[in-house]
Amino acid sequence: MADNYNGWANYATWNVALWISNDEGLYHAAMNFRHVPAPYQAFADDMRELGALETPDRVAYNDRSLDTDALDEMIREL
């Protein structure tokens, strides 16, 4: 992972990680997927089903620039 934005690959990845780590509801939602093969994708799919398509900062949970490998790792460590 390149350290381009506060230790994350880019702003979008940092922003999604920040919200998951600091919003109690998102944190608990993400924790539900810690043990699935692709935890971030499962989390993003769940958010879409709930009608939440982006963070409060308007970064889409399915943004193509997201470093999903890093987000998977973060969720596995919750």
Phi, psi and omega in degrees: 000130176283142179267078184256336182217099180050039179088359179249164184299327183194175182301315183301314180296316177301315183296315178298314180298319179299313181294318179297320183285335189244355177252120186304317180295315179293322178302310181293324177297314180295323180301332179297342185247013183303330189250016176263160184301321180233079188299321182293317179298320178297318177299311182297320177297319179296317179299318179298317178298330178275357179088009178261107185262347184205165176289166175301342177268010175070031172263121183293138178294344177248022178305130183296339182275355181297138174273087185292334176296316179293321178292323175302313180298318180298315181294321178299334182268000180294000000 
